[in-house]
Amino acid sequence: MNLSTAVSRITKSVSKLDAAYGRPLFDELAILAFVGRELELHYYRGPNEKGFMAEFADNTVALRTELTDDQTSLGGEFSFTREAEGASMDAYICLGPDIYLFCNNTAKSMQEVTEDPRWLDAQGEFLNLSQFFAVDPLDLDPEAS
């Protein structure tokens, strides 16, 4: 899938996730690609657009141990961390080879989020979102259809 289709799918799925949780769950979303040793930001929605890239390395410490070749070589793989708080990223979904959607609740940690019983329904919507990319990974090539 191309970037426009991916953003549309993510937006629709996040709306369903928010409805299942009863309020907005992730107020910060970013699609990043790892190109060699560089990061490319392809989409951002959240409260820290200007500082996001400068703070990204610090804000992903808790998730970085999950970003291994074995776990993220295919679209659809995902992980959460309960240690993240505030600006630290709470979750990711691998959208395609070296392309990720990072998700964050800037007000609560994942520990707090998962204590709400509505998290179980919301978690199902997160899984549904990941499966779109397992079937049709994001391709950032401008020629991708």
C-alpha positions as protocol buffer text, in pm:
chain_id: "A"
residue {
  index: 1
  type: MET
  ca { x: 0 y: 0 z: 0 }
}
residue {
  index: 2
  type: ASN
  ca { x: 114 y: 356 z: -56 }
}
residue {
  index: 3
  type: LEU
  ca { x: 154 y: 626 z: 210 }
}
residue {
  index: 4
  type: SER
  ca { x: -178 y: 797 z: 144 }
}
residue {
  index: 5
  type: THR
  ca { x: -368 y: 470 z: 177 }
}
residue {
  index: 6
  type: ALA
  ca { x: -171 y: 380 z: 491 }
}
residue {
  index: 7
  type: VAL
  ca { x: -249 y: 714 z: 659 }
}
residue {
  index: 8
  type: SER
  ca { x: -617 y: 677 z: 572 }
}
residue {
  index: 9
  type: ARG
  ca { x: -625 y: 321 z: 711 }
}
residue {
  index: 10
  type: ILE
  ca { x: -442 y: 429 z: 1028 }
}
residue {
  index: 11
  type: THR
  ca { x: -678 y: 725 z: 1080 }
}
residue {
  index: 12
  type: LYS
  ca { x: -987 y: 505 z: 1045 }
}
residue {
  index: 13
  type: SER
  ca { x: -845 y: 237 z: 1274 }
}
residue {
  index: 14
  type: VAL
  ca { x: -739 y: 488 z: 1540 }
}
residue {
  index: 15
  type: SER
  ca { x: -1094 y: 627 z: 1539 }
}
residue {
  index: 16
  type: LYS
  ca { x: -1225 y: 275 z: 1606 }
}
residue {
  index: 17
  type: LEU
  ca { x: -958 y: 222 z: 1871 }
}
residue {
  index: 18
  type: ASP
  ca { x: -1058 y: 548 z: 2043 }
}
residue {
  index: 19
  type: ALA
  ca { x: -1427 y: 449 z: 2031 }
}
residue {
  index: 20
  type: ALA
  ca { x: -1348 y: 111 z: 2187 }
}
residue {
  index: 21
  type: TYR
  ca { x: -1142 y: 278 z: 2460 }
}
residue {
  index: 22
  type: GLY
  ca { x: -1407 y: 544 z: 2523 }
}
residue {
  index: 23
  type: ARG
  ca { x: -1168 y: 835 z: 2468 }
}
residue {
  index: 24
  type: PRO
  ca { x: -857 y: 912 z: 2263 }
}
residue {
  index: 25
  type: LEU
  ca { x: -591 y: 651 z: 2330 }
}
residue {
  index: 26
  type: PHE
  ca { x: -287 y: 761 z: 2130 }
}
residue {
  index: 27
  type: ASP
  ca { x: -255 y: 1137 z: 2083 }
}
residue {
  index: 28
  type: GLU
  ca { x: 78 y: 1107 z: 1905 }
}
residue {
  index: 29
  type: LEU
  ca { x: 132 y: 900 z: 1589 }
}
residue {
  index: 30
  type: ALA
  ca { x: 432 y: 900 z: 1356 }
}
residue {
  index: 31
  type: ILE
  ca { x: 534 y: 701 z: 1051 }
}
residue {
  index: 32
  type: LEU
  ca { x: 912 y: 675 z: 1025 }
}
residue {
  index: 33
  type: ALA
  ca { x: 1140 y: 492 z: 787 }
}
residue {
  index: 34
  type: PHE
  ca { x: 1492 y: 383 z: 870 }
}
residue {
  index: 35
  type: VAL
  ca { x: 1702 y: 450 z: 560 }
}
residue {
  index: 36
  type: GLY
  ca { x: 2055 y: 337 z: 631 }
}
residue {
  index: 37
  type: ARG
  ca { x: 2156 y: 527 z: 942 }
}
residue {
  index: 38
  type: GLU
  ca { x: 1902 y: 804 z: 886 }
}
residue {
  index: 39
  type: LEU
  ca { x: 1541 y: 845 z: 995 }
}
residue {
  index: 40
  type: GLU
  ca { x: 1279 y: 986 z: 762 }
}
residue {
  index: 41
  type: LEU
  ca { x: 953 y: 1120 z: 903 }
}
residue {
  index: 42
  type: HIS
  ca { x: 667 y: 1057 z: 660 }
}
residue {
  index: 43
  type: TYR
  ca { x: 367 y: 1142 z: 878 }
}
residue {
  index: 44
  type: TYR
  ca { x: 314 y: 1301 z: 1217 }
}
residue {
  index: 45
  type: ARG
  ca { x: 6 y: 1382 z: 1421 }
}
residue {
  index: 46
  type: GLY
  ca { x: 50 y: 1504 z: 1774 }
}
residue {
  index: 47
  type: PRO
  ca { x: 143 y: 1779 z: 2016 }
}
residue {
  index: 48
  type: ASN
  ca { x: 519 y: 1794 z: 1947 }
}
residue {
  index: 49
  type: GLU
  ca { x: 564 y: 1831 z: 1572 }
}
residue {
  index: 50
  type: LYS
  ca { x: 860 y: 2068 z: 1600 }
}
residue {
  index: 51
  type: GLY
  ca { x: 1053 y: 1869 z: 1861 }
}
residue {
  index: 52
  type: PHE
  ca { x: 954 y: 1515 z: 1764 }
}
residue {
  index: 53
  type: MET
  ca { x: 1253 y: 1421 z: 1551 }
}
residue {
  index: 54
  type: ALA
  ca { x: 1508 y: 1587 z: 1780 }
}
residue {
  index: 55
  type: GLU
  ca { x: 1371 y: 1394 z: 2079 }
}
residue {
  index: 56
  type: PHE
  ca { x: 1297 y: 1065 z: 1900 }
}
residue {
  index: 57
  type: ALA
  ca { x: 1607 y: 873 z: 2016 }
}
residue {
  index: 58
  type: ASP
  ca { x: 1542 y: 958 z: 2381 }
}
residue {
  index: 59
  type: ASN
  ca { x: 1169 y: 887 z: 2349 }
}
residue {
  index: 60
  type: THR
  ca { x: 1212 y: 537 z: 2209 }
}
residue {
  index: 61
  type: VAL
  ca { x: 1461 y: 391 z: 2458 }
}
residue {
  index: 62
  type: ALA
  ca { x: 1203 y: 155 z: 2612 }
}
residue {
  index: 63
  type: LEU
  ca { x: 1089 y: 26 z: 2270 }
}
residue {
  index: 64
  type: ARG
  ca { x: 1428 y: -7 z: 2104 }
}
residue {
  index: 65
  type: THR
  ca { x: 1501 y: -348 z: 2251 }
}
residue {
  index: 66
  type: GLU
  ca { x: 1196 y: -473 z: 2062 }
}
residue {
  index: 67
  type: LEU
  ca { x: 1317 y: -342 z: 1726 }
}
residue {
  index: 68
  type: THR
  ca { x: 1517 y: -641 z: 1609 }
}
residue {
  index: 69
  type: ASP
  ca { x: 1538 y: -790 z: 1262 }
}
residue {
  index: 70
  type: ASP
  ca { x: 1361 y: -1107 z: 1372 }
}
residue {
  index: 71
  type: GLN
  ca { x: 1063 y: -921 z: 1515 }
}
residue {
  index: 72
  type: THR
  ca { x: 1017 y: -641 z: 1262 }
}
residue {
  index: 73
  type: SER
  ca { x: 1116 y: -773 z: 922 }
}
residue {
  index: 74
  type: LEU
  ca { x: 752 y: -817 z: 818 }
}
residue {
  index: 75
  type: GLY
  ca { x: 463 y: -576 z: 824 }
}
residue {
  index: 76
  type: GLY
  ca { x: 215 y: -630 z: 1103 }
}
residue {
  index: 77
  type: GLU
  ca { x: 460 y: -707 z: 1384 }
}
residue {
  index: 78
  type: PHE
  ca { x: 403 y: -486 z: 1689 }
}
residue {
  index: 79
  type: SER
  ca { x: 507 y: -431 z: 2047 }
}
residue {
  index: 80
  type: PHE
  ca { x: 416 y: -228 z: 2355 }
}
residue {
  index: 81
  type: THR
  ca { x: 620 y: -117 z: 2651 }
}
residue {
  index: 82
  type: ARG
  ca { x: 480 y: -55 z: 2997 }
}
residue {
  index: 83
  type: GLU
  ca { x: 782 y: 151 z: 3101 }
}
residue {
  index: 84
  type: ALA
  ca { x: 715 y: 448 z: 2872 }
}
residue {
  index: 85
  type: GLU
  ca { x: 562 y: 763 z: 3019 }
}
residue {
  index: 86
  type: GLY
  ca { x: 492 y: 1109 z: 2884 }
}
residue {
  index: 87
  type: ALA
  ca { x: 682 y: 1175 z: 2561 }
}
residue {
  index: 88
  type: SER
  ca { x: 826 y: 823 z: 2548 }
}
residue {
  index: 89
  type: MET
  ca { x: 672 y: 609 z: 2274 }
}
residue {
  index: 90
  type: ASP
  ca { x: 433 y: 340 z: 2399 }
}
residue {
  index: 91
  type: ALA
  ca { x: 398 y: 112 z: 2098 }
}
residue {
  index: 92
  type: TYR
  ca { x: 490 y: 49 z: 1740 }
}
residue {
  index: 93
  type: ILE
  ca { x: 360 y: -143 z: 1441 }
}
residue {
  index: 94
  type: CYS
  ca { x: 594 y: -248 z: 1163 }
}
residue {
  index: 95
  type: LEU
  ca { x: 426 y: -121 z: 846 }
}
residue {
  index: 96
  type: GLY
  ca { x: 681 y: -272 z: 608 }
}
residue {
  index: 97
  type: PRO
  ca { x: 1056 y: -333 z: 589 }
}
residue {
  index: 98
  type: ASP
  ca { x: 1222 y: -64 z: 804 }
}
residue {
  index: 99
  type: ILE
  ca { x: 899 y: 141 z: 823 }
}
residue {
  index: 100
  type: TYR
  ca { x: 715 y: 187 z: 1152 }
}
residue {
  index: 101
  type: LEU
  ca { x: 412 y: 352 z: 1304 }
}
residue {
  index: 102
  type: PHE
  ca { x: 502 y: 479 z: 1652 }
}
residue {
  index: 103
  type: CYS
  ca { x: 214 y: 545 z: 1892 }
}
residue {
  index: 104
  type: ASN
  ca { x: 209 y: 736 z: 2218 }
}
residue {
  index: 105
  type: ASN
  ca { x: -30 y: 848 z: 2488 }
}
residue {
  index: 106
  type: THR
  ca { x: 144 y: 1160 z: 2618 }
}
residue {
  index: 107
  type: ALA
  ca { x: -73 y: 1179 z: 2931 }
}
residue {
  index: 108
  type: LYS
  ca { x: -58 y: 816 z: 3054 }
}
residue {
  index: 109
  type: SER
  ca { x: 185 y: 527 z: 3059 }
}
residue {
  index: 110
  type: MET
  ca { x: 85 y: 198 z: 2896 }
}
residue {
  index: 111
  type: GLN
  ca { x: 68 y: 58 z: 3249 }
}
residue {
  index: 112
  type: GLU
  ca { x: -209 y: 309 z: 3325 }
}
residue {
  index: 113
  type: VAL
  ca { x: -376 y: 257 z: 2987 }
}
residue {
  index: 114
  type: THR
  ca { x: -395 y: -121 z: 3030 }
}
residue {
  index: 115
  type: GLU
  ca { x: -546 y: -94 z: 3378 }
}
residue {
  index: 116
  type: ASP
  ca { x: -868 y: 34 z: 3220 }
}
residue {
  index: 117
  type: PRO
  ca { x: -1095 y: -263 z: 3137 }
}
residue {
  index: 118
  type: ARG
  ca { x: -1183 y: -98 z: 2804 }
}
residue {
  index: 119
  type: TRP
  ca { x: -824 y: -162 z: 2696 }
}
residue {
  index: 120
  type: LEU
  ca { x: -917 y: -520 z: 2601 }
}
residue {
  index: 121
  type: ASP
  ca { x: -1157 y: -397 z: 2332 }
}
residue {
  index: 122
  type: ALA
  ca { x: -912 y: -130 z: 2217 }
}
residue {
  index: 123
  type: GLN
  ca { x: -633 y: -386 z: 2200 }
}
residue {
  index: 124
  type: GLY
  ca { x: -837 y: -582 z: 1947 }
}
residue {
  index: 125
  type: GLU
  ca { x: -862 y: -273 z: 1726 }
}
residue {
  index: 126
  type: PHE
  ca { x: -485 y: -224 z: 1751 }
}
residue {
  index: 127
  type: LEU
  ca { x: -435 y: -585 z: 1640 }
}
residue {
  index: 128
  type: ASN
  ca { x: -677 y: -531 z: 1350 }
}
residue {
  index: 129
  type: LEU
  ca { x: -471 y: -230 z: 1240 }
}
residue {
  index: 130
  type: SER
  ca { x: -150 y: -431 z: 1249 }
}
residue {
  index: 131
  type: GLN
  ca { x: -304 y: -700 z: 1031 }
}
residue {
  index: 132
  type: PHE
  ca { x: -370 y: -458 z: 743 }
}
residue {
  index: 133
  type: PHE
  ca { x: 8 y: -419 z: 713 }
}
residue {
  index: 134
  type: ALA
  ca { x: 75 y: -790 z: 753 }
}
residue {
  index: 135
  type: VAL
  ca { x: -136 y: -847 z: 440 }
}
residue {
  index: 136
  type: ASP
  ca { x: -36 y: -533 z: 247 }
}
residue {
  index: 137
  type: PRO
  ca { x: 286 y: -369 z: 375 }
}
residue {
  index: 138
  type: LEU
  ca { x: 352 y: 0 z: 325 }
}
residue {
  index: 139
  type: ASP
  ca { x: 579 y: 75 z: 29 }
}
residue {
  index: 140
  type: LEU
  ca { x: 727 y: 425 z: 26 }
}
residue {
  index: 141
  type: ASP
  ca { x: 850 y: 395 z: -331 }
}
residue {
  index: 142
  type: PRO
  ca { x: 676 y: 673 z: -527 }
}
residue {
  index: 143
  type: GLU
  ca { x: 588 y: 415 z: -791 }
}
residue {
  index: 144
  type: ALA
  ca { x: 402 y: 198 z: -534 }
}
residue {
  index: 145
  type: SER
  ca { x: 34 y: 162 z: -605 }
}
